[in-house]
Amino acid sequence: MIDSHCHLDFSAFDCDRAEVLAKCEELGVRQIVIPGTQANTWKRLIALCGQYKQLKFALGIHPYFLQDFNDSHLCLLDENLRDQHGVVVAVGEIGLDYSLTICADIQEFAFREQLVIAQKHQLPVIIHHRRSHNALIRMLKQQKFSNAGIVHAFSGSLYEAETYIGLGFKLGVGGTITYPRAQKTRKVLSQVPLSSLVLETDAPDMPIINKQGERNTPSYLPLILQELQLLRPECAEEIQLACLRNTLDILPNILSSRGR
Ligand SMILES: [Zn+2]
């Protein structure tokens, strides 16, 4: 299994990161992708991923962290992607979050510019969304963005899912599906093609059911897979294998051994 989205670099894991990774290994969670969130943490993220063979990174500026955003961050992104060519797996986590107080113009500017940079480096993107599917889809089309990527923690309509899939994107399946009240998302994820799904925890955020109030961890990924296996018509093994294959298809640099 691969956790395609986990913030294992966050301080919530500072006291037991090695133990968490050992637990993941034991449970068959063999690779973890850590998306970047802000320019001043990329260096530390790259260093962390150099220490553990299970860890892979993406680099990007998350909409939450745009308070002090300026053009120098985009130059730095461009430089880092060049230096980490063949190792960095995607540009992300980038996107639009209209529940935030950060001005939509700034978010849209940062998203658009990061799409341009991803296109230049021929990398996929990892997208964060909240109340923003229409704008995201419009901008992906306007930019003629052709490297696809992952719509992290997908929740949306079947139509939105199919539109992203039509643009080559995979949909991130996370802890949301463990909640019976997430009926709409559960239904959509049971209906889309199996070839469009990838697994993720978004740890330390997005706790699964019965673990609310606790730190989320990538070692819960098998529980998300189990829930997906209950939702889907295919057999359990086929689902597990497809999620693995889909993740490697969309983020092929996970298999890169450069720099090791
Ligand atoms: Zn995230």
Residues whose N, C-alpha, C, O or C-beta is under 5 A from the ligand:
A	BS01	ZN	E93
